[in-house]
Amino acid sequence: MKNKYLFGGGIIVVFLALMSYLFTQTNVSYQEDFSLIMNTEKTVRATGEWVKSKSYQLDNEKKIFSFYMKDYKGNEMRVVYNGAMPNNFESSTSVVVTGKYHDGYFYASDILTKCPSKYEEQFDANASS
C-alpha cells in the first residue's frame, strides 16, 4: 500500500519539476520599444504597425514574407517571416510578431494581426448624430 503512495508522490514531484523547468525556458518577453529588441538575443513578442509606405515583399517560391513595422516611438525594423502572408494583413491596424532580432532583421516565427472592429464605425456614426 505504501508503494502506491510513494510511486504517486514521485510522479507528482517529477511532473512539478518538469513544469517549472519548462516555465523558466519559455522566457518570451513582450516589448513595444524596438530599440530594446535590437539589443537582446532572447525571443521577444513585438507590437507595432505595418509601414504601408514601404509596402511588403512576398517570395512565393521560397515562401518568405517580409515587411517593415514601426513602434509607438517611430523606430522601424524589417520583419522576415518564413511562411505565407496572413489573410487579413493589409487591413490590419496593428501587428504582433514573435521571434528574434539578428543581423539587422527581426526573424519572426509567428505573426498575429489585429483588424479594425466592425463596431467602431457604427459607434462613431452614432456619436456624431
N, CA, C and O of each residue as an XYZ file, in Angstrom:
516
protein
N       0.822     -1.197      0.000
C       0.000      0.000      0.000
C       0.866      1.261      0.000
O       0.558      2.231     -0.692
N       1.956      1.242      0.784
C       2.837      2.408      0.845
C       3.557      2.626     -0.484
O       3.893      3.759     -0.830
N       3.793      1.558     -1.221
C       4.473      1.678     -2.513
C       3.640      2.497     -3.510
O       4.193      3.243     -4.318
N       2.323      2.355     -3.451
C       1.445      3.131     -4.335
C       1.579      4.619     -4.049
O       1.660      5.431     -4.971
N       1.600      4.973     -2.771
C       1.704      6.386     -2.396
C       3.073      6.966     -2.752
O       3.173      8.108     -3.202
N       4.118      6.175     -2.549
C       5.463      6.634     -2.912
C       5.583      6.814     -4.430
O       6.154      7.798     -4.900
N       5.050      5.872     -5.180
C       5.093      5.962     -6.634
C       4.288      7.170     -7.123
O       4.769      7.920     -7.973
N       3.088      7.369     -6.607
C       2.256      8.523     -6.981
C       2.905      9.838     -6.601
O       2.879     10.794     -7.376
N       3.489      9.894     -5.410
C       4.189     11.107     -4.971
C       5.396     11.401     -5.842
O       5.688     12.561     -6.133
N       6.104     10.350     -6.261
C       7.268     10.527     -7.139
C       6.862     11.081     -8.491
O       7.544     11.940     -9.049
N       5.745     10.584     -9.017
C       5.255     11.084    -10.303
C       4.886     12.564    -10.185
O       5.188     13.346    -11.087
N       4.254     12.949     -9.112
C       3.869     14.356     -8.911
C       5.095     15.245     -8.806
O       5.125     16.330     -9.386
N       6.107     14.800     -8.073
C       7.336     15.593     -7.921
C       8.032     15.751     -9.275
O       8.478     16.849     -9.607
N       8.131     14.692    -10.052
C       8.768     14.762    -11.374
C       7.977     15.696    -12.283
O       8.571     16.494    -13.007
N       6.657     15.613    -12.259
C       5.810     16.475    -13.075
C       6.001     17.948    -12.705
O       6.153     18.789    -13.591
N       5.996     18.267    -11.419
C       6.186     19.658    -10.986
C       7.570     20.177    -11.351
O       7.715     21.336    -11.740
N       8.586     19.330    -11.228
C       9.941     19.743    -11.602
C      10.030     20.018    -13.102
O      10.645     20.997    -13.524
N       9.416     19.154    -13.898
C       9.414     19.346    -15.351
C       8.665     20.616    -15.740
O       9.131     21.371    -16.593
N       7.526     20.856    -15.133
C       6.745     22.055    -15.435
C       7.497     23.330    -15.046
O       7.474     24.304    -15.798
N       8.146     23.342    -13.915
C       8.897     24.539    -13.513
C      10.081     24.770    -14.441
O      10.401     25.918    -14.750
N      10.740     23.703    -14.892
C      11.835     23.851    -15.844
C      11.337     24.422    -17.167
O      11.944     25.350    -17.702
N      10.254     23.889    -17.698
C       9.708     24.380    -18.955
C       9.219     25.818    -18.838
O       9.329     26.589    -19.792
N       8.685     26.183    -17.693
C       8.231     27.556    -17.476
C       9.395     28.533    -17.520
O       9.252     29.629    -18.061
N      10.537     28.164    -16.967
C      11.703     29.057    -16.994
C      12.325     29.141    -18.378
O      13.006     30.119    -18.685
N      12.105     28.126    -19.228
C      12.682     28.130    -20.563
C      11.870     28.932    -21.572
O      12.385     29.272    -22.636
N      10.641     29.236    -21.270
C       9.793     30.000    -22.183
C       9.818     31.470    -21.797
O       8.782     32.056    -21.484
N      10.975     32.044    -21.820
C      11.127     33.429    -21.396
C      10.916     34.390    -22.567
O      11.840     35.096    -22.971
N       9.719     34.410    -23.097
C       9.364     35.337    -24.163
C       8.933     36.635    -23.507
O       7.956     36.673    -22.758
N       9.664     37.689    -23.792
C       9.301     38.979    -23.211
C       8.492     39.790    -24.215
O       8.627     39.619    -25.427
N       7.672     40.653    -23.702
C       6.785     41.484    -24.517
C       7.377     42.885    -24.585
O       7.563     43.527    -23.551
N       7.676     43.368    -25.795
C       8.304     44.671    -25.969
C       7.540     45.512    -26.975
O       7.072     45.015    -28.000
N       7.423     46.789    -26.665
C       6.847     47.743    -27.606
C       7.887     48.733    -28.115
O       7.600     49.543    -28.996
N       9.090     48.668    -27.563
C      10.177     49.570    -27.943
C      11.206     48.775    -28.748
O      11.886     47.905    -28.204
N      11.318     49.075    -30.043
C      12.201     48.310    -30.918
C      13.675     48.501    -30.581
O      14.481     47.615    -30.864
N      14.052     49.633    -29.984
C      15.456     49.822    -29.625
C      15.889     48.805    -28.571
O      17.054     48.410    -28.548
N      14.975     48.372    -27.698
C      15.291     47.333    -26.718
C      15.367     45.959    -27.379
O      16.162     45.115    -26.966
N      14.551     45.735    -28.392
C      14.550     44.452    -29.096
C      15.865     44.260    -29.844
O      16.395     43.150    -29.899
N      16.388     45.332    -30.416
C      17.616     45.241    -31.204
C      18.839     44.945    -30.343
O      19.887     44.574    -30.872
N      18.722     45.104    -29.022
C      19.851     44.877    -28.131
C      19.732     43.593    -27.326
O      20.478     43.410    -26.363
N      18.832     42.710    -27.682
C      18.667     41.454    -26.956
C      18.752     40.277    -27.911
O      18.467     40.403    -29.102
N      19.145     39.140    -27.376
C      19.215     37.918    -28.179
C      18.099     36.951    -27.817
O      18.043     35.843    -28.349
N      17.217     37.355    -26.925
C      16.125     36.489    -26.483
C      14.966     36.540    -27.473
O      14.881     37.438    -28.310
N      14.090     35.572    -27.359
C      12.860     35.568    -28.131
C      11.916     36.598    -27.527
O      11.658     36.589    -26.323
N      11.408     37.480    -28.370
C      10.530     38.546    -27.886
C       9.256     38.599    -28.709
O       9.191     38.091    -29.829
N       8.254     39.222    -28.132
C       6.989     39.478    -28.814
C       6.895     40.995    -28.967
O       6.821     41.725    -27.979
N       6.900     41.456    -30.208
C       6.923     42.886    -30.504
C       5.591     43.334    -31.085
O       4.979     42.633    -31.891
N       5.158     44.508    -30.663
C       3.910     45.090    -31.154
C       4.212     46.373    -31.897
O       5.023     47.183    -31.450
N       3.565     46.555    -33.021
C       3.736     47.770    -33.798
C       2.722     47.816    -34.911
O       1.721     47.100    -34.902
N       3.004     48.682    -35.879
C       2.105     48.759    -37.031
C       2.915     48.662    -38.305
O       4.079     49.058    -38.352
N       2.285     48.135    -39.329
C       2.912     47.957    -40.626
C       3.130     49.320    -41.264
O       2.228     50.158    -41.271
N       4.339     49.544    -41.806
C       4.667     50.774    -42.521
C       4.185     50.584    -43.954
O       4.874     49.982    -44.777
N       2.996     51.103    -44.241
C       2.360     50.871    -45.540
C       3.093     51.567    -46.674
O       3.008     51.127    -47.821
N       3.816     52.652    -46.378
C       4.536     53.370    -47.430
C       5.695     52.542    -47.989
O       6.140     52.792    -49.110
N       6.188     51.569    -47.235
C       7.280     50.718    -47.706
C       6.779     49.390    -48.252
O       7.582     48.549    -48.658
N       5.479     49.189    -48.270
C       4.829     48.003    -48.811
C       5.370     46.736    -48.156
O       5.841     46.776    -47.019
N       5.305     45.642    -48.851
C       5.812     44.363    -48.356
C       6.348     43.562    -49.528
O       6.024     43.840    -50.682
N       7.168     42.566    -49.225
C       7.730     41.692    -50.245
C       7.257     40.274    -49.953
O       7.248     39.825    -48.806
N       6.865     39.579    -51.020
C       6.377     38.211    -50.890
C       7.055     37.353    -51.944
O       6.877     37.579    -53.141
N       7.827     36.377    -51.507
C       8.503     35.445    -52.409
C       7.788     34.100    -52.298
O       8.014     33.350    -51.347
N       6.930     33.797    -53.265
C       6.131     32.570    -53.215
C       6.961     31.308    -53.392
O       6.605     30.256    -52.862
N       8.059     31.397    -54.127
C       8.893     30.211    -54.344
C       9.607     29.796    -53.060
O       9.624     28.616    -52.709
N      10.194     30.760    -52.366
C      10.912     30.469    -51.121
C      10.008     30.534    -49.897
O      10.425     30.189    -48.792
N       8.773     30.977    -50.095
C       7.798     31.149    -49.009
C       8.335     32.074    -47.918
O       8.331     31.742    -46.732
N       8.795     33.244    -48.358
C       9.307     34.258    -47.429
C       8.477     35.525    -47.589
O       8.291     36.029    -48.697
N       7.990     36.022    -46.478
C       7.190     37.248    -46.429
C       7.948     38.242    -45.554
O       8.326     37.919    -44.428
N       8.170     39.448    -46.068
C       8.885     40.455    -45.285
C       8.194     41.802    -45.416
O       7.592     42.114    -46.444
N       8.292     42.592    -44.359
C       7.677     43.907    -44.314
C       8.378     44.744    -43.257
O       9.166     44.225    -42.467
N       8.090     46.041    -43.245
C       8.612     46.938    -42.229
C       7.508     47.267    -41.239
O       6.354     47.461    -41.622
N       7.868     47.328    -39.976
C       6.913     47.765    -38.974
C       7.580     48.789    -38.066
O       8.804     48.822    -37.945
N       6.764     49.624    -37.431
C       7.303     50.649    -36.547
C       6.599     50.589    -35.203
O       5.450     50.160    -35.096
N       7.328     51.037    -34.168
C       6.770     51.053    -32.824
C       6.133     52.407    -32.535
O       6.068     53.268    -33.413
N       5.671     52.590    -31.324
C       4.985     53.832    -30.959
C       5.917     55.033    -30.940
O       5.446     56.170    -30.968
N       7.248     54.811    -30.893
C       8.221     55.907    -30.932
C       8.637     56.265    -32.356
O       9.318     57.267    -32.572
N       8.231     55.452    -33.322
C       8.597     55.690    -34.717
C       9.807     54.898    -35.180
O      10.214     55.029    -36.335
N      10.400     54.073    -34.306
C      11.524     53.224    -34.705
C      11.022     52.141    -35.654
O       9.971     51.542    -35.427
N      11.777     51.898    -36.709
C      11.376     50.901    -37.699
C      12.330     49.726    -37.689
O      13.511     49.866    -37.372
N      11.797     48.561    -38.043
C      12.632     47.381    -38.254
C      11.989     46.519    -39.331
O      10.772     46.521    -39.518
N      12.834     45.793    -40.022
C      12.345     44.905    -41.070
C      12.074     43.532    -40.469
O      12.906     42.984    -39.746
N      10.913     42.988    -40.771
C      10.495     41.684    -40.265
C      10.530     40.689    -41.415
O      10.000     40.959    -42.493
N      11.155     39.537    -41.184
C      11.223     38.463    -42.168
C      10.524     37.252    -41.565
O      10.850     36.815    -40.462
N       9.563     36.721    -42.303
C       8.773     35.584    -41.827
C       8.835     34.468    -42.851
O       8.559     34.686    -44.031
N       9.194     33.286    -42.410
C       9.268     32.131    -43.299
C       7.904     31.463    -43.316
O       7.643     30.537    -42.548
N       7.040     31.939    -44.196
C       5.682     31.428    -44.304
C       4.848     32.346    -45.172
O       5.363     33.273    -45.797
N       3.571     32.080    -45.202
C       2.654     32.851    -46.041
C       2.213     34.131    -45.329
O       2.244     34.227    -44.102
N       1.803     35.105    -46.134
C       1.274     36.347    -45.587
C      -0.083     36.060    -44.933
O      -0.907     35.354    -45.515
N      -0.325     36.598    -43.730
C      -1.650     36.407    -43.113
C      -2.753     36.978    -43.997
O      -2.548     37.981    -44.680
N      -3.917     36.346    -43.986
C      -5.021     36.742    -44.857
C      -5.454     38.181    -44.660
O      -5.741     38.870    -45.638
N      -5.509     38.647    -43.447
C      -6.017     39.989    -43.170
C      -4.898     40.994    -42.907
O      -5.121     41.991    -42.219
N      -3.712     40.754    -43.434
C      -2.568     41.623    -43.151
C      -2.780     43.047    -43.662
O      -2.486     44.004    -42.948
N      -3.282     43.200    -44.874
C      -3.414     44.524    -45.480
C      -4.455     45.399    -44.779
O      -4.376     46.625    -44.864
N      -5.416     44.807    -44.097
C      -6.438     45.593    -43.403
C      -6.157     45.723    -41.912
O      -6.988     46.260    -41.180
N      -5.008     45.245    -41.444
C      -4.718     45.244    -40.013
C      -4.409     46.645    -39.489
O      -3.881     47.494    -40.207
N      -4.751     46.861    -38.223
C      -4.432     48.125    -37.557
C      -3.151     48.014    -36.751
O      -2.459     49.013    -36.556
N      -2.819     46.806    -36.274
C      -1.557     46.576    -35.587
C      -1.104     45.144    -35.831
O      -1.895     44.272    -36.191
N       0.204     44.926    -35.623
C       0.805     43.627    -35.886
C       1.599     43.217    -34.644
O       2.294     44.040    -34.048
N       1.494     41.947    -34.258
C       2.277     41.382    -33.161
C       3.109     40.251    -33.752
O       2.571     39.297    -34.314
N       4.428     40.368    -33.618
C       5.330     39.353    -34.144
C       6.130     38.744    -33.001
O       6.505     39.440    -32.057
N       6.390     37.447    -33.089
C       7.204     36.746    -32.103
C       8.417     36.186    -32.819
O       8.293     35.539    -33.859
N       9.596     36.438    -32.254
C      10.808     35.943    -32.876
C      12.046     36.548    -32.263
O      12.032     36.985    -31.112
N      13.140     36.575    -33.048
C      14.429     37.087    -32.574
C      14.996     38.089    -33.570
O      14.802     37.964    -34.779
N      15.699     39.084    -33.042
C      16.385     40.078    -33.864
C      17.814     39.610    -34.077
O      18.523     39.284    -33.126
N      18.233     39.581    -35.355
C      19.575     39.103    -35.673
C      20.026     39.701    -37.003
O      19.278     39.669    -37.980
N      21.238     40.245    -37.049
C      21.852     40.783    -38.266
C      20.997     41.835    -38.962
O      20.926     41.851    -40.191
N      20.351     42.708    -38.204
C      19.590     43.805    -38.786
C      18.160     43.475    -39.167
O      17.437     44.345    -39.653
N      17.735     42.233    -38.955
C      16.372     41.811    -39.279
C      15.725     41.152    -38.063
O      16.403     40.574    -37.214
N      14.424     41.252    -38.002
C      13.663     40.531    -36.989
C      13.094     39.299    -37.672
O      12.239     39.411    -38.550
N      13.566     38.126    -37.274
C      13.108     36.871    -37.863
C      11.918     36.367    -37.047
O      12.077     35.893    -35.922
N      10.749     36.475    -37.621
C       9.516     36.134    -36.916
C       9.192     34.654    -37.070
O       9.331     34.078    -38.149
N       8.762     34.062    -35.981
C       8.273     32.689    -36.023
C       6.750     32.656    -36.007
O       6.144     31.621    -36.286
N       6.129     33.794    -35.680
C       4.674     33.874    -35.613
C       4.246     35.321    -35.864
O       4.902     36.252    -35.397
N       3.155     35.510    -36.595
C       2.595     36.834    -36.862
C       1.117     36.825    -36.511
O       0.368     35.960    -36.964
N       0.703     37.792    -35.703
C      -0.704     37.993    -35.380
C      -1.103     39.386    -35.841
O      -0.351     40.342    -35.651
N      -2.265     39.508    -36.438
C      -2.733     40.810    -36.888
C      -4.006     41.185    -36.156
O      -4.833     40.332    -35.834
N      -4.147     42.466    -35.901
C      -5.367     42.972    -35.271
C      -6.080     43.825    -36.302
O      -5.526     44.799    -36.811
N      -7.293     43.458    -36.600
C      -8.082     44.176    -37.592
C      -9.022     45.160    -36.913
O      -9.371     44.983    -35.746
N      -9.433     46.192    -37.634
C     -10.367     47.149    -37.038
C     -11.690     46.473    -36.710
O     -12.137     45.573    -37.421
N     -12.290     46.907    -35.655
C     -13.554     46.331    -35.232
C     -14.675     46.810    -36.139
O     -14.686     47.964    -36.566
N     -15.597     45.940    -36.426
C     -16.730     46.332    -37.259
C     -17.676     47.242    -36.500
O     -18.548     47.870    -37.101
N     -17.512     47.323    -35.175
C     -18.398     48.155    -34.364
C     -17.881     49.583    -34.206
O     -18.644     50.464    -33.810
N     -16.599     49.838    -34.506
C     -16.034     51.174    -34.336
C     -16.721     52.193    -35.225
O     -17.026     53.298    -34.776
N     -16.971     51.841    -36.485
C     -17.640     52.772    -37.397
C     -19.055     53.080    -36.945
O     -19.487     54.231    -37.009
N     -19.778     52.080    -36.492
C     -21.142     52.291    -36.019
C     -21.154     53.197    -34.803
O     -22.023     54.059    -34.678
N     -20.189     53.008    -33.899
C     -20.124     53.834    -32.698
C     -19.815     55.284    -33.059
O     -20.437     56.201    -32.523
N     -18.850     55.498    -33.972
C     -18.503     56.850    -34.388
C     -19.666     57.537    -35.093
O     -19.878     58.734    -34.896
N     -20.420     56.813    -35.905
C     -21.552     57.376    -36.608
C     -22.649     57.778    -35.621
O     -23.268     58.830    -35.783
N     -22.891     56.966    -34.616
C     -23.917     57.277    -33.611
C     -23.485     58.421    -32.711
O     -24.331     59.187    -32.251
N     -22.207     58.558    -32.450
C     -21.705     59.615    -31.573
C     -21.830     60.985    -32.237
O     -22.048     61.984    -31.552
N     -21.694     61.044    -33.563
C     -21.756     62.338    -34.241
C     -23.180     62.800    -34.495
O     -23.389     63.976    -34.795
N     -24.162     61.924    -34.388
C     -25.553     62.346    -34.655
C     -26.304     62.671    -33.398
O     -27.478     63.038    -33.457
